[in-house]
Structure formats: C-alpha cells, structure tokens
C-alpha cells in the first residue's frame, strides 16, 4: 500500500483530537474519534467538489496556457540569442582575419604591440 500524506491542517486536527481523547473517557474518546472521522470525510468531500468546479478547471486551464505561452516565448528568445551569438562570433572571426592579413600591418615600420623581453 503506498504511503499517504496528511496535510498540515488535518495533522493539526488529529493531534488536537488525540489530545482531547487522552483526557476523556472511553465513550468521549469514541465520540471524538467519530467526529474526527466525519470531519475527514467532510474535508475530502469538499476537496473533491473543488476539483470538479468549473471555475477551478477554467483557472487551471488558463494557468497551463500561460505557462505554455511563456515557455514558447523563452524558447524563441533563446533561439534569437543563439543566432545573434553566432553572428557576432562570425563577425569577430572575419575581423580578426582581416587584421592579420592587412598589408598595412607588415613591413619595416610595423610596430609589434607585444613587449620585447630581449631589450
């Protein structure tokens, strides 16, 4: 049998009911236990009604659609950023090639910008 988790309000109600039951007679404990069981059924029934509520379903559908739209926008922005990065890298590659193959950068009057350690 899979583990079942209890929500915080239900857990608090259980602890409170157990505390009351400890201080009561056996008959009172039985009544408190039955009251607690009935309250659990009531909460379960109301939760089931909420999940079937048309407004709740519509809100869930709206949230899902908004999430899908957001994901689509983020993917599109990522694709644009990737394309821009590739374009920039290509431009930098071409600029570096042009600088290294520029005839003005060679010859006797060309000054090396790196430090000469032999001086």
Buried (B, 14 or more C-beta within 10 A) or exposed (E): EEEEEEEEEBEEBBEEBEEBBEEEEEEEBEBBEEEBEEBBEEBEEEEEEEEEEEEEEEEEEEEEEEEEEEEEEEEEEEEEEEEEEEEEEEEEEEEEEEEEEEEEEEEEEEEEEEEEEEE
